């Protein structure tokens, strides 16, 4: 059992300071470990059963198993001949299968993923995050790990408490685990060859009002994503109450225990693995991320305005890989009989959005101004229409007609995890359709 003097000494070795965060580009060789140095999540669940239950079928747990990611990533890898594009397409495993990567397999996407060791199959897991001691760069998984020697000598596990005295392993307080930097190392992604910013979730938060200079007012990633639980969406537009409880099955209750559901906005993939709770939580989070308003002041001329406010996300709307996430406006004018007289943003029979849909996304280019649908080819950012935290976007629609009495104008803000257009291109068994979640709606009856 670990004692307080050892805790104090270990604490000093892992405190995450502002100076360390600023030096996010340390020159350090890639780490390699034997896979037997990592402990199975099932072992951790022997004491932390509630936390393990929350994490099971989370998007962290499923990061390697996610069938949408696996099939789309493999599809985007096909046919590439440029060395830099191939390098990028192969690099997904560094964040999606991190324990496998640091233990030697898989080192690239085209490796036989069915042969990945069982511990590595578990994705972003306990003995990855809780053996992190530093960050070398704030993108492409710059975590520095210090795992133990397996179950016989599990070593030190780092976390947010300075008074833990577990029996199975040693424990130490880590400031890193209370701040956004530990999340940012994978939730910022740069093209490994061209340097293009492919995902900037951490940077979006870093530049947002949530990253207040006053630590008492700052809302880190954990302040939303590790306070959410069923019935508590914990977004920027809702309360984010403490979660009283115990970290283990036998320890004393604390005022707050960080939750480990990690659902993000994905209401589809956890359901594919039989989970009912997490898809509902993802939808609940999405429904508390944005607000809509209609402006009908110009309706006599057939014009309608839709205002979208990012009221609840601590990052852009949408975030993640900005050309794959879809947030769009559906606007319809219907008669009293329900017949659609005007429609925008309505998917076709194949699930694909019309080209003129008002969508908030990132468009990548080939370096010559031409849009590319494959991240591996992204040499530039042509446009980024995503909505920053606490900011508002206004879009004007030309209905072509002036509504009559009894007709209804309705706007909906919709979310989908990936364009059906891309899913339709993936060979083999049909992929999708992914769930379309209504984030917000507003109507006006004339």
N, C-alpha and C positions, 0 to 999 in steps of 0.2 A: 504494500500500500504506500502510495507516495505521500510525503510529508511536506509541510509548508516551506521549510528552507529550500528544498529542491525546487518547488514550484516557483519561488521567487527568483532563483537563479535562472531557471529555464525561461521565465517571463522576459527577463532582460535580453535574452538571445533572440527573441522573435518579435519584439515590439516593432510595429510598422510605423515609421515616422514620416513626416512630410518630406524630409530630405530624401529618404529612400524612394518615396513615390515619385519625386521629381527625377531621380536617376533611373528612369524606366528603361534604359537601354544598356544595361550592364553587359559587358562582354563576358560570356560564360559558355563553356562547352555544353552540348546537350547531355542531360543526365541519362544514365542507363542503370538498371537494377535487375536483379533476378526476380522473376514473377513470384517466387515463393516468399519474398519479403513483404508482400501485401496480404492483408487479411480479408477474408470473404465478408460481404455485408451480412450474411447469415450469422456469422460469428458475432458481429457487432449487435445484431438483433437479439442475441441471447440476453443482453442487459438493457438495450435501448429498443425494446420491442415496439413501442408506440411510434418512435421516430422512424424506425425501419419501415413500419407499415405505411406511414405517410409518404416515404420516399419510393416505395415499391410502385412500379408503373408510372412514376413521374417521368417528365421528359428528360431529367438527368439519368434516371435508371434506364430509360429506353433509347438513349442517344445512339447506341450501336445497333439496337434491334429495330428501330423505326423503319418500317417497310417503305414509306414514302421517301425518306432520306436515302435509303440504300439503293432503291431502284432509280431514282432521279440522278443521284450522284454517279452511278454506274453509266447511265445513259449519257450524261454530259461528258464523261470521260471518253466515250467512243469516238473514233474518227479523228482525234487530235493528232497533229504532226509537229506543231511548234513546241520546242523544248520547254519554254516558259509556261505555255498553256498546259502541257502535260504535268509539269511540276505542281502547278496549282491544283489541278483536278485530282492529283494523287494525295494531296495534303490534308484532306478532311479528317483523316483518322487521328490527327494530333489532338483534336478537341473532342471528337465523337467517341474515340476509343483510347483515352489517354493512358490508362494503365498498360494496355497492350503496346502502345507506342514506346513508352519509356522502358518496357521490358523486352523490346525487340521484335514483337509481332502483334499486329501488323505495322509495318513501316510505311505502307502506301495502300491506297484504296483498292488497287488491283490485286493485292495479295488475296489468298484464299480466306475470305472472312469467316467461312464455316469452320476453320481450324483455329480460330482465336481461343486462347485459354479461357476457361469459365469465369475466372475472376475478372478478366478484361472485358468479357461480354456484358458485364453489369454496368458499363458506361461510367458516368460521373458518380462516384461512389464514396462511401465513408472514408476509406483509407487512402483516397486521393486528396480530398479537401482537408481532412484533419491531419495530414502529414505535411501540408504546405507551410513553409517557413519564410518565404520571400517571393519577390517577383522581379524578373530580369527585364521584362518588356511588357507593355500594356497592350499586347495583341498576340494572336496566334499561340496561345497557351504558354505564357512565360513564367509559369509557376516553378518555384524551386521546392523540391520535395525532400523530406527526411524520414523515410519509412523505417520501421523497425526491422526485425529479422524473422518475421512470421509469427505464428501463434505462440511459439515457445518463448519468444522474446519480442513482444509487440512494440516495445519502445514507447515514445512519447506521442500522445495525441493532443493536438492544439485546438483551442476553442475559446469561447467568450468569458469563461469563468476563471477566477483566480484562487478558488478555494476547493477545487475538486480533489477528491481522494479516492479514486477508483482502485479496485483490487486487481483487475486483469492487466491493465496497462498503466503507464505513468501519464500525467496530464499537466498541461501548462497553459496559462493565459496567453492569448495572441491577439494583439490589436488588429492585425491583418484580417482576422476573421470577423471583425465588427464593422469593417469598412468596405466600400465598393470595389476597391482594387482587386480583391480576390476574385470577384466576378468578372471584372473588366478584362482579365488576361485571356479569357476565351470569348467574351462578348464584344470584343473588338477584333476584326479580322482584316488583315491586309493581304493582297495578292502576293504570293511568295516570290514571284519573279518581277512583276511590274510595279508593285508597291501601291496599287489602287486600293482605296478604302472600300472594302466590300461590306463590312458590317461595322457600325460605329456606336453601338448601344451605350457603351461606357462613356465615350466622348460626348454623346448627346446628353447623358445625365450630368457629366462633369461641367458642361456649359449651361446647365439649366438652373432655374430658381431653386430647385430641390437641393442643389449643392451650395447651400448657404454658407457664408463665411463664419457664421455663428454656429458652433457645433451643436448647440441646444436646438437650433432651428433646422439643421441639416437632416434630410431624409435620404439615407443611403439605400442601396438596392435591397438590403435586408429589411429595411423599414417598411417596405410593401410586400415583397415576395416571400419573406420569412415571418410574416404576421398573418398571412392569409390562411384561412381554414374554412370549412363549410359554413356558409351563412355570413362570413366576414370577408368581403372582397379585398379590403385593405388597399385601396388605391389612393391617388392624390385627391380624389373628390369625396372620399369617405373617411370615416374614423379608422384608425389603425390601432386598436386596443392591444394591451398586453395579453399574452397567452399564458396564464398561470398554469403551472404543472411541474412535473419532475422530469429530469433528463434521463433517468433510468427507472427500472421497475421497482427499485427499492430505496431510492434516495429521497431526501426531503423536497417538499414542494418549494419552488421559487416563484417570484413575482412574474417572471416571463421566461418562457422557453421558446426559442426560435422554431418555427414550423419548417417542415421539409417536403412540402407537397410539390413545389417547382412545376406548376402547370403552365405558366405563361398564358398564352392565348390559344393553346392547342386543345381543341375540344374533340379532335378526331382520333389521334393515335392511341391515347390511353384506352379508349373504348374498344379499339381493335384487340386489346389484350384483356378484355373482360372487365375493365374498370368502369364503374358507373359514377362514382363520386367525383373524380378529377375532371371529366368532361363538363360536368355541371359547374364546377368551380371555375373552369376556364371561361365558360360563357358568362358567369357572374362577373368575372373580372372585366371582360370585354364590354359588358353593359354598363360599367361604371368608369369607362375611360374617356368618353367624349360626350359632347352636347351638340344638339342641332337647333337651328332656328330658320324660319322662312321669312323672306322679305317679299311681299306682294305689292309693294308700292308702285311698281312698274307694270302691273299685270294687265292694265288696259291696253298696253302695247305688246302684250304677249310675253313679257319678260318676268322671270322669277329668280330671286336670289336665295342661295342656300349658304348658311354660315355654319362652319364646323369648328368647334373649339376642343382642343386637346386639354381637357379638364382633369384627367385622372392618371395619365401615364407620365412617368418620370423620365421618359425618353421620347423620341419621335413617334408619330403615329402614321404608319406602322414602324416598328423597329425590326431588328434582325437584318437578314439579307434583303435589302430594300426593293430589289426587282422581283423577288419571289413572293413576298407578303402582299396581299391585296386588300386595300381599304378603299371603298368607292361609294359614290352617291348614286342611289337609285331614285329617280324622280318620275312620278306618274300623275297624270290628270285623268280622272275617271268620271264617267257620267253617273247619274242616279241608278242606272241599271248595272253598274260595275264594269262597263266596257271601257277599255283603256283608249283614251283619245290622244294621249301623248305619253311616250315612255322613253326613258334614258337609263342606261346602266342595267338593262335586263338581259341576263345570259340567254344565249341561243339554245336550241335543242341539244347541242353538243357540250353545253356548259361554258362555252367561251364567251367572254364579254365583248360587246361591239367595240370597234376601234375608237369611237368617239366618246366612250365612257369617261366620266370625270373620276379619275383615280389618283390616289396619293401614293407615289412610289419613286424609286430611283431608276434611272435609265442609264445603263452602262454603254460605252462605245468602244470601237475597235482601234482608236487612236487616229482615225481619219474622219470622225464625225458620224459614223454609221452605227446605229444601235445594234447590240449583240444580245441574244437571249441566253448566252452561256457565260457564266461567271469566269470561267477559265480564260476567256478571250477579252476580259475587261481591262483595257488599257487606260480608260478615262471615264469620268462621270459626265454624261451629257446633260442631265437634269436631275433635280431632287425636289419633288413637290411635297414631301412629307411634312407633317405639321409638328413643329417643335413644342416642347412642354409649355403649357399655359398660353400658347399662342392660338390664333384664329385664322382660318382660311375662308375666303368668300368666293363662291363660284356663281356665275350668272347663266341661266338657261333661257334660250329662246324657244318658247313653246310653239310659235307660229300661229297661235290662235288666242283669242281672248276668252277666258272661261265664262260660262254662263251660270246662272243661279242654280244651286243644287249640285253642282259638280265639286269634286274634291281633289285638291292638290296635296300629294303626300310625298315627303322625302324620307328616305331611310339611309342610314350609314351602315354599310355591310362589310364583313370581314371574312376572308378566306386565306388559309395558310399557304396556298400555292396556286398559280394560274392553271386552270383546267387545260388551257392550250398546250402547256408543257406536258402535263400528265397524259394527254391524248397522244403525244408523240412517243411515249415510252413503249417499246415493244413488249409483247407478251400479254398476259391477262390484264384486262382493263384496270387502270389505277384511278381510284376516286369513284364518284365525286366526293370531294372533301366537304365537310359541313360549312354552310354559309351561316354566319351568326349575325343577327341584327344587333348592332351596337346601340343605335338610337333611332327614333323616328319622330316626325312632327307632321301634322296635317292642318290644312285650312279648308273649310267648307265655304263656298261662295253663296 
